[in-house]
């Protein structure tokens, strides 16, 4: 259940949504699927240009965030006493191994 919450929280990240959309377009291009009257090359170019502009403006990647990427960091867990991946859940960094919140 906790893993599902992590996946759903990642879907709120604009970078993840753009990545998923681009992978879907790649698969459609691979299989030569035609979508109505749309030219896939024009569609791909347009999406690439828009994504590049969003990244340049810092809309899809916020350079001021403490936890980059998928909001996970490697921290020393108070319970495990070793470096483990901690994920941000409800605003708190939680150990992936044991579920202990980081202080």
TAFENGI-V815192 format. One record per helix or strand. SS is the DSSP state (H for helix, E for strand). FROM is the first residue (numbers start at 0). TO is the last residue. If there is no record, write none. Layout:
# TAFENGI-V815192
ss->(SS | SS)
from->(FROM | FROM)
to->(TO | TO)
This chain:
# TAFENGI-V815192
ss->(H | H | H | E | E | E | E)
from->(1 | 13 | 39 | 71 | 82 | 91 | 100)
to->(9 | 29 | 55 | 75 | 88 | 94 | 100)
